[in-house]
Amino acid sequence: MSLRDRVAAEPATTKTDSGQPRQDVLSKGVIIACIDRGLRVFASDEDRSVYWRKTLAAKIIGSGSDTDAILQNPEAFEKSIEEVFGLGSWAIERAITKEIRQSFDLEPSESRTMVAAIRAALARLPETEQILVQVPRQTVAQKKRRSILSPLNSFVSLAKSEYRVTMFVWSTVIAYLLATNLKPNFLTLGELVVSWYFVSFGVYVFNALTDVEEDRIDHPGRPLVSSSVPISDAWKIFWLSTAISFAVALLIGPVCLILVIASFLLGVAYSHPSIRAKRNFTLKVLVSVSGAVIVSICGGLVAANLDGPVYFSAVFFGLFAMVTLLLGDIADIPGDTTAGVKSLPVVIGARNSILLVACIPLAIAFIGVGFFRAANLNPLFPVVIVIVTAYSSLSIISLLGKYDDYEFVRHVKSRMRLVHFILQFSLILGLLAL
């Protein structure tokens, strides 16, 4: 018998473990009642808990007491609790989580936090109640139009969120331009862009689908966590992106298809629940670096020219993938710790990880300065490399006093992505005749 059938079959006098009467119909009102009971930690009576709930709701919507705002944006509700109650917020959030977990028979794994519990409870509501919480009333024409546009809107939202895939596309483009000595076949170049964009995008969407619970802690604004993109749409986009990538790679040639499939499998292995390479630091680095190297090598193989500059591109992308990977792990320490992920920063600490990451750009500078003549690059190349890598190391070192400011860590990580673009472009500058 389903949860909803069991609840409906129970008499109205049935009580929860907390002694409160159990609701005989699942509704958003049940969630609100759980929130009110949780607020009793600080409220002297029922009226006072309702007052606090309306006060917290007003902080979300600006005015009024529209409690739907709490259910539409649990993250903002959580923030308002922390702003109003300060150190006591943890007790309230814990009490609300417990009430919701009991009333909706939630498993601990799906209700680790108050936000997760609210969203899991919303998923248990009848369809009509979910519509009332998530969207305003719509006409039949509006619903039909929305059903048509929903996947497209979801794609746009995910594409904006997963802009990181441009790093892979850029590295492929640079490697292909280097291999063709800046004389590309533009049709092949366009096909490479499409194929590598969609396979990388699909892998990132898959990672987002498998990391929803962790992202509730580290990245609450992401589309799947905030419910701005339905899970069903995300799965459709994942499969469609993969299919487009494979089809276009096949048009380029069998070698490209093999490398695209290899990159796809590495990306899936990184996040798939049965493998979860990201939970083991050694595998995590191996998968990430291998995926980065494959992207650059593909550009050279498609042009049938694996010369020195192409290898430089592959090595630079592989090493810089470690920079962004480790900076991301530092920023994700809270979520990784909660989820039991043994990332390097969790194991050796943020400070030691920062010192390690700061050494990677120095290794890139050593390679660039020491071997640029062997790759037939001009003297401008090592100059640019030294400037770019020095800036990178100094930016990373600046985190030593702020490594617990996770937003600042993410800001530096974003800057390192820009540095990666410049680093790859320096190879093009190195080919110019001076």
C-alpha positions in Angstrom: 0.0 0.0 0.0 1.4 3.4 -0.9 2.1 6.2 1.6 -0.9 8.2 0.4 -3.2 5.1 0.7 -1.9 4.3 4.2 -2.5 7.9 5.4 -6.0 8.0 3.8 -6.9 4.7 5.5 -5.8 5.9 9.0 -8.4 7.4 11.3 -8.2 11.1 12.0 -7.2 10.4 15.6 -3.9 8.8 14.6 -1.0 10.7 16.1 2.6 11.3 15.1 5.5 10.4 17.3 5.4 14.0 18.5 1.9 13.6 19.8 0.3 15.8 17.2 -2.8 14.7 15.3 -1.9 13.2 11.9 -3.5 14.7 8.8 -5.7 12.3 6.8 -5.0 14.0 3.5 -1.6 14.9 2.2 -1.5 18.6 1.4 0.7 21.6 1.5 -1.1 22.5 4.7 0.4 19.5 6.3 3.9 20.9 5.5 2.9 24.3 6.9 1.6 22.5 10.1 5.0 20.7 10.4 6.8 24.0 10.1 4.5 25.6 12.8 5.2 22.7 15.2 9.0 23.0 14.5 8.9 26.7 15.3 7.4 25.8 18.7 11.1 25.3 19.8 11.2 29.0 20.2 7.5 29.8 20.4 5.5 29.6 23.6 2.2 28.6 22.0 0.6 27.8 18.6 -0.4 31.5 17.9 3.2 32.5 18.5 4.6 29.9 16.1 2.1 31.1 13.4 3.4 34.6 14.1 7.0 33.5 13.5 6.1 31.6 10.4 4.4 34.7 8.9 7.3 36.8 9.9 9.7 34.5 8.2 7.5 34.3 5.1 7.3 38.1 5.0 11.1 38.3 4.8 11.0 36.1 1.7 8.2 37.9 -0.2 8.7 41.4 1.2 5.2 41.8 2.8 2.1 39.8 3.7 1.8 36.2 4.9 1.8 34.2 1.8 3.0 30.9 3.2 3.3 29.4 -0.3 6.5 31.5 -0.6 8.1 29.2 1.9 7.3 26.1 -0.2 8.3 27.8 -3.4 11.7 28.8 -2.1 12.8 26.7 0.9 16.4 27.9 0.5 15.2 31.5 1.2 13.1 30.3 4.1 16.2 28.6 5.6 18.2 31.8 5.2 15.4 33.8 6.8 15.5 31.5 9.8 19.2 31.9 10.2 18.9 35.7 9.9 16.2 35.9 12.5 17.3 33.2 15.1 21.0 33.2 14.6 22.7 30.4 16.5 19.4 28.9 17.4 18.4 28.3 13.8 19.9 24.8 13.8 17.5 23.7 16.5 14.5 25.1 14.6 15.6 23.5 11.3 16.2 20.2 13.0 12.8 20.3 14.6 11.0 21.2 11.3 12.9 18.4 9.5 11.9 15.9 12.1 8.2 16.9 12.0 8.1 16.6 8.1 10.0 13.4 8.2 7.5 11.8 10.6 4.4 13.2 8.9 5.5 12.1 5.4 7.3 8.9 6.3 10.5 10.2 4.7 13.7 8.2 4.7 16.7 9.9 6.4 18.6 9.8 3.1 16.0 12.1 1.4 15.6 14.5 4.4 19.1 15.2 5.6 18.3 18.9 5.8 15.2 21.0 6.2 15.3 22.1 2.6 15.6 18.5 1.4 12.8 17.5 3.7 10.4 20.2 2.4 11.2 19.3 -1.3 10.8 15.6 -0.6 7.4 16.3 1.1 6.3 18.4 -1.9 7.1 15.5 -4.2 4.7 13.3 -2.1 1.8 15.7 -2.6 -1.1 15.0 -4.9 -0.5 16.5 -8.4 -3.1 19.3 -7.8 -1.4 20.4 -4.6 2.0 20.5 -6.3 0.6 22.7 -9.0 -0.8 25.1 -6.4 2.6 25.3 -4.8 4.8 25.6 -7.8 2.9 27.7 -10.4 -0.1 30.0 -10.5 -3.4 29.0 -12.2 -3.0 28.8 -16.0 -5.4 28.5 -18.9 -5.4 25.4 -21.1 -3.6 27.4 -23.9 -1.0 28.6 -21.4 -0.4 25.0 -20.1 -0.1 23.7 -23.6 2.3 26.4 -24.6 4.3 25.8 -21.4 4.5 22.0 -22.1 6.0 22.8 -25.5 8.4 25.4 -24.3 9.4 23.7 -21.0 12.2 21.5 -22.5 13.6 24.5 -24.4 13.5 26.7 -21.3 15.1 23.9 -19.3 17.9 23.6 -21.9 18.5 27.3 -21.7 18.6 27.3 -17.9 21.0 24.3 -17.8 23.2 25.7 -20.6 23.6 29.0 -18.5 24.4 27.0 -15.4 26.8 24.6 -17.1 28.8 27.2 -19.0 32.0 25.4 -17.9 31.6 23.1 -20.9 33.1 25.9 -23.0 36.5 25.0 -21.6 36.4 21.7 -23.4 35.1 23.2 -26.7 37.8 25.9 -26.5 40.6 23.3 -26.0 39.4 21.2 -28.9 39.3 24.3 -31.2 42.8 25.4 -30.1 44.2 21.9 -30.7 42.6 21.6 -34.1 43.9 25.1 -35.1 47.4 24.2 -33.9 47.3 20.9 -35.8 46.3 22.6 -39.1 48.8 25.4 -38.6 45.9 27.9 -38.4 44.5 26.7 -41.7 41.4 24.7 -40.6 38.5 23.1 -42.5 35.7 25.2 -41.1 33.1 22.6 -41.6 35.1 20.1 -39.6 35.9 22.7 -37.0 32.1 23.5 -36.6 31.4 19.8 -36.2 34.0 19.4 -33.5 32.5 22.3 -31.6 29.0 20.8 -31.8 30.1 17.3 -30.9 32.3 18.2 -28.0 29.9 20.8 -26.7 27.0 18.4 -26.4 29.0 15.5 -25.0 30.5 17.7 -22.3 27.1 19.4 -21.7 25.4 16.0 -21.4 28.1 14.8 -18.9 27.6 17.9 -16.7 23.9 17.5 -16.7 24.3 13.8 -15.7 26.6 15.0 -12.9 23.9 17.5 -11.8 21.3 14.8 -11.8 23.4 12.6 -9.5 24.5 15.4 -7.2 21.2 17.0 -6.2 21.5 16.3 -2.5 25.1 17.5 -2.3 24.2 20.6 -4.3 21.5 21.5 -1.9 24.3 22.4 0.5 27.0 23.7 -1.8 25.0 25.1 -4.8 21.4 25.7 -3.8 20.8 28.1 -6.7 21.5 25.5 -9.4 18.5 24.7 -11.7 17.8 21.1 -10.5 18.1 22.0 -6.8 15.9 25.1 -7.1 13.4 23.1 -9.2 13.5 25.7 -12.0 14.3 22.7 -14.2 12.2 19.5 -13.8 14.2 16.3 -13.4 12.3 14.7 -16.3 13.4 17.5 -18.6 17.0 17.2 -17.5 17.0 13.4 -18.3 15.6 14.2 -21.8 18.3 16.8 -22.4 21.0 14.5 -21.2 20.0 11.7 -23.7 19.4 14.1 -26.5 22.7 15.9 -26.0 24.5 12.6 -26.0 22.8 11.4 -29.2 23.6 14.7 -31.0 27.2 14.4 -30.0 27.6 10.8 -31.1 25.9 11.5 -34.4 28.0 14.5 -35.3 31.2 12.7 -34.1 30.4 9.9 -36.5 30.1 12.4 -39.4 33.7 13.6 -38.5 35.1 10.1 -38.5 35.4 6.9 -36.4 38.5 8.1 -34.5 36.5 11.2 -33.3 33.5 9.0 -32.4 35.7 6.6 -30.3 37.3 9.6 -28.4 33.9 11.2 -27.8 32.5 7.9 -26.5 35.6 7.5 -24.3 35.1 11.0 -22.9 31.4 10.3 -22.3 32.1 7.0 -20.4 34.7 8.8 -18.2 32.2 11.5 -17.4 29.5 8.9 -16.5 32.0 7.0 -14.4 32.8 10.2 -12.5 29.2 10.5 -11.2 27.4 7.2 -11.7 26.1 5.8 -8.3 27.6 2.4 -9.0 31.1 3.7 -9.7 31.2 7.2 -8.2 34.8 7.9 -9.2 34.5 11.4 -7.6 34.4 9.8 -4.2 37.9 8.5 -4.6 40.5 11.2 -5.0 42.9 9.2 -7.2 40.1 8.1 -9.5 38.7 11.6 -9.5 41.9 13.1 -10.7 42.6 10.3 -13.2 39.2 10.6 -14.8 39.2 14.4 -14.9 42.8 14.7 -16.4 42.2 11.9 -18.9 39.0 13.6 -20.1 40.8 16.9 -20.6 43.7 15.3 -22.5 41.4 13.3 -24.7 39.6 16.6 -25.8 42.9 18.2 -27.0 44.2 15.0 -28.6 41.0 14.6 -30.6 41.7 18.0 -32.3 45.1 16.8 -33.4 44.0 13.3 -34.5 41.1 14.7 -36.6 43.6 17.0 -38.4 46.0 14.0 -38.6 48.8 15.9 -37.0 49.9 15.2 -33.4 52.8 17.7 -33.2 54.4 19.5 -30.3 51.9 22.4 -29.9 49.0 19.9 -29.7 50.8 18.0 -26.9 51.4 21.3 -25.2 47.6 22.0 -25.4 46.8 18.6 -24.0 49.3 18.8 -21.1 48.2 22.4 -20.2 44.5 21.5 -20.2 45.2 18.3 -18.2 47.1 20.2 -15.5 44.7 23.1 -15.4 41.9 20.7 -15.0 43.5 19.8 -11.7 43.6 23.4 -10.7 39.8 24.0 -11.2 39.0 20.5 -9.8 40.9 21.1 -6.5 39.6 24.6 -6.1 36.1 23.3 -6.6 36.7 20.6 -4.0 37.9 23.3 -1.5 34.6 25.2 -2.1 32.6 22.0 -1.8 34.1 20.9 1.6 30.8 21.3 3.5 28.8 19.2 1.0 31.5 16.6 0.5 32.0 16.2 4.2 28.2 15.6 4.7 28.1 13.2 1.8 31.1 11.3 2.8 33.2 12.2 -0.2 36.9 11.8 0.5 38.2 14.7 -1.7 41.8 15.8 -1.2 40.8 19.0 0.7 38.7 16.9 3.1 41.6 14.6 3.7 44.6 16.9 3.9 42.8 20.2 4.7 42.1 23.3 2.7 45.3 25.1 3.4 47.6 22.3 2.3 45.4 21.8 -0.8 45.8 25.5 -1.7 49.6 25.2 -1.5 49.5 22.2 -3.8 47.3 23.9 -6.3 49.5 27.0 -6.4 52.4 24.8 -7.6 50.6 23.5 -10.7 50.8 26.8 -12.7 54.5 26.8 -11.8 54.9 23.4 -13.4 53.1 24.7 -16.5 55.6 27.6 -16.6 58.5 25.2 -16.3 57.3 23.1 -19.2 56.5 26.1 -21.4 59.9 27.8 -20.8 61.9 24.6 -21.0 60.4 23.0 -24.1 59.0 25.8 -26.3 61.8 25.5 -28.8 61.3 21.8 -29.2 57.7 22.5 -30.1 58.8 25.2 -32.6 57.1 28.0 -30.8 58.3 31.6 -30.9 60.0 33.5 -28.0 56.8 35.4 -27.2 55.2 32.2 -26.0 57.4 31.7 -22.8 56.9 35.3 -21.9 53.1 35.1 -22.0 53.3 31.7 -20.1 55.4 33.2 -17.3 53.0 36.1 -16.9 49.8 34.0 -16.9 51.1 31.3 -14.6 52.5 33.9 -12.1 49.1 35.6 -12.0 47.5 32.2 -11.4 49.8 31.2 -8.6 49.4 34.6 -6.8 45.6 34.4 -7.2 45.6 30.9 -5.6 47.9 31.9 -2.8 45.5 34.8 -1.9 43.1 32.1 -0.7 45.3 31.1 2.2 43.7 33.7 4.4 40.2 33.1 3.0 39.9 29.4 2.3 36.8 29.2 4.5 35.1 31.9 2.4 33.7 29.4 -0.1 32.1 32.1 -2.3 35.5 33.7 -2.7 37.1 30.3 -3.5 34.5 29.9 -6.3 35.3 33.4 -7.5 39.0 32.5 -7.9 38.0 29.2 -9.6 36.0 31.2 -12.1 39.0 33.4 -12.7 41.1 30.3 -13.3 38.7 29.3 -16.1 39.5 32.6 -17.8 43.2 32.0 -17.3 42.8 28.6 -19.0 41.3 30.3 -22.1 44.3 32.7 -22.2 46.8 29.9 -21.6 45.4 27.9 -24.6 45.4 31.0 -26.8 49.1 31.6 -25.9 49.8 28.5 -28.0 48.3 30.3 -31.0 50.5 33.3 -30.4 53.4 30.9 -30.2 52.8 29.8 -33.8 53.0 33.4 -35.2 56.0 34.3 -37.2 57.9 37.1 -35.4 
